[in-house]
Amino acid sequence: MNFEALRITMVESQIRTTDVTSHSVLQAFLDVPREAFVPEASRSLAYRDTDIDVAPGRYLMAASPLAKLLQLASIKKTDKVLEIGAGTGYVTALLSRLASSVVAVESDAALVDRAHANLAALGAGNASVVAGELEAGHAAKAPYDVIFLDGSIEELPVALTKQLAEGGRLVAVVGYGNSARATVTVLEKGVLSEGLHFNASICPLPGFRKVKEFVF
């Protein structure tokens, strides 16, 4: 298959058509070979506008919502980024093209190994993958200018908001299904403010469900 041609078609027909105009985001999608981050049996599906299974309960997000979320993050070349849910490393690789450095957290040991190998093969020297619980983030290298969640969540953990730098942005899809919304939480002068943007029905990340409350 001509993956380079498919990559160009993905950018032109799936990403540009959803109002993604950021040159750096578009170029990142052109630069990173999506097919290298999916299982061998799924490579023919790599450029369809759909989620792709990469492990039990884990997915590579479809290109169009992913591009919109990356544009929403407004990542600068000087930014230090924390990614939650590295998976096989595809989004990590995209972020490495946009930011100064990327730390990606992954809870699945097998995916950590796959992400390491994929990023090494791509030469993404400014990105690292660490094993850990997704909802805990990675406080050891905080604070971060951008925190990017690679999947939807039910509730934003306080632990992640505490890892934002002053002026930092946390991009997350909160909620599940068609009612989920892309949000940006900003830390300014020690105060968090949340902005709601667009509907985004994407696959959930494990570990972010609310603790059930009992009513007496």
Beta strands, then each sheet from edge to edge (+ up, - down):
strand 1: 52-55
strand 2: 58-60
strand 3: 80-84
strand 4: 101-106
strand 5: 127-131
strand 6: 144-153
strand 7: 164-174
strand 8: 181-188
strand 9: 191-199
sheet 1: 1+ 2-
sheet 2: 5+ 4+ 3+ 6+ 7+ 8- 9+
end
